[in-house]
Amino acid sequence: WGTQRIEPMEPRLDWLPRTIPTQDETTIVHGDYRLGNMIVHPQEPRIVAVLDWELSTLGHPLADVAYTCVPWNLPAERLDGYLGRDLAPLGYPSEAEFVADYCRHAGRADIPHWPFYVAFALFRLAAITHGTARRARVPNASWVREASVRRCVNGRRWRRTAGVVGGHATRGSGSRT
C-alpha cells in the first residue's frame, strides 16, 4: 500500500503548476486554518485563539483563505462538507459571502484566480488524507483507533476528496468576491 496513482488527481498534477498565479505576497500562513482549529468567544462573534500551528510556514495568505473555504466545496453527505446544507439557519455565510467579508477586511477588491486557490486547497487535502491512510496502515500506528483516521484508512475519504478536486481545476481562473 505504497504510493498509488489517483486518477482524479492526475490532470491536476499538470494543471496546478501551469496555472499558479504570480506570487504577489508572502506572509505567515497557518497551514490548517479552519473553524476546528479556532476558539470562538462564547458570547461574541469573534475568534479568541487559533490553535494547531505545527504546519505554519511562509506562503501566500490566500492559501489559508482557500483552505478555510474547503467545507463549502465538499459534499455534506459524505465528506462533512457544506454542499447541500442549508447554512442560513445556522448563521453560516455562503462561500461567496465569506470571501467578500475577507476581501473587505483585507482591503482587497476581489481575489483573482480564486478557483486555483480552492483547487490547490482541495488537492492538498486529498494528498494529506492519502498520506494519513498510508501511515495508518503501518502496524505500529496506535492512533488508528480514532474514528476520523479509520475513515481515511478505509480509502474512501481520500478517494472522494480527490474526486472533488476535478471540478475546481476546470472552472477557469476568474475572480471571486
N, C-alpha and C positions, 0 to 999 in steps of 0.2 A: 504494500500500500504506500508506495513512494509517490513521487510527483506524477500527476496524471494530466493528460490533456483534457481540458474542459471546453468542449466545442463552442458553447455560447460565448465564451470569453476570447476565443481565438481572433475574431475580427477586431476586437478592442485592443489587442496587443499591437496591431498595426495602426489603428485609428488614433489612439491616445497620443503617442509621440508625434504624429503628424499634425495633430490638431491643437497641441498645447499653446495656450495664449502666451504672448510675450510677458515675461516676468516683469512686473512693474513695481513690486514692493515686497519687502521681506519683513516679517515680524516673528515674534514667538508664537508658535501655534501649539495648541493643546494636544492634538492628535486623536482624541476620543471625546470631543466636545459634544455633549448630548445631555438631555434632561436627566438621565440616570446618573450622571456624574455631577449633579448640582444639588445644593441645598437651597431650597426656596424658603423665604421668610414665611412664617406661619400666618401672618395677618396681612402682609403687603405683597403686591405683585412685583417682587424683586428677588434676585439671586443674592444670597449672602455668602456662598462659598462655592468654589469649583474644585472638585476632588480628582484624584487619579491622574497625576501629571507625569507618569513614567514614560509616556510616549511623546512628550513635548520635545520640540526641536525648532529650528528656524525654517520658515517656509512662507508661503503665500497665505494671508489671512482668509481668503475665500475657500481654502481647503477646509478650515474649521466650519465656516458657514454652510458649505455644501454638506459636510458630514452631519451637521445638526439637522439638515433637511432630508436625510435618508429615510426616516419613517414615512414621510409623505409620498415616497416613491416605492414603498414595499406593500404587498398585499396584506390586508388586515387578517384574512382568514388563515394564512399560513406562515407569515413572517413577522407577526406582531407589528405590522405597519399601520399606516393610517388610511391607505387606499380603501375605499368602500365604506369608511366610517363617517358618521355624521359628527363632525368635531365641534360644531357651533354650540350645542348644549353643554359641552364640556369646557367651553371657554377657550378652546384652542383656535388659533388663527389658521387660515389656509396657508399653503406654502408661499403663494404669491404675497399674501399679507405679511407673513413673517419676513420674507426677503425685502419687501418695501419698507418695513419697520427698520430692518438692519440698515438699509441704504440711508434712510432718514437720519439715524443716529450716527452713521459713519461718514455722513456728508457726501455720499455718492449719489449721482443722478440715477444710475442703474448698474447692472452687472453684465458687461459684455461677455459673451461666451458662457453664459450660465449653464447650458446643457453639458459643456465639457466638465465643469467642476462637479456637477452631480454624477455624471458618468464615472469620473475618476473616483469619487467617494464610494459609489456602488462597487466598482471594480476592486477597490482596496478592501471593502468589507467582504466581498466574495473570497479574495485571497486570504484574508485573515481567518475567516471561518474554515476555509480549506486547510490552512495550517493548523488550526485548533483540532480539526478532525484527525489530521495526520498525527499530531502529538498525542492525542488521546488513545491512539491505537498502540502506543508504546506500553509494554507490560507494566512498567513502574509508575504509570500515570495515576496517582492516587486521587486526583481531583475529578476523575471520570464519573464519579457518583453523582455529581451535580446535574440536575435536570437539563439546564441550558447546554452543558457540554455534551450530554447524551444526545440531544437533538442534532448537534454538529456531527458527532461520531456516526450517527446513522447515515450521514452523507446527504441527506435530503436538504438540509438547510443551506449548505454552501452551493449545492447544485441549483436550488431555486433562486438564491441571490445572484448567482452567475447568469441565470436566465433573464433576470430583471435588467441587468446591465445592458443588454442588447438594445432595448428601446431608447436608451439615452444616447447611445453613440450615433443614432440616426436622426435625431431631432433637429440637427443643424447647430448653428453657433450663434443664435440670436441672443439678444439681451433679455433680462428678466427683471422686472421691478414689481 
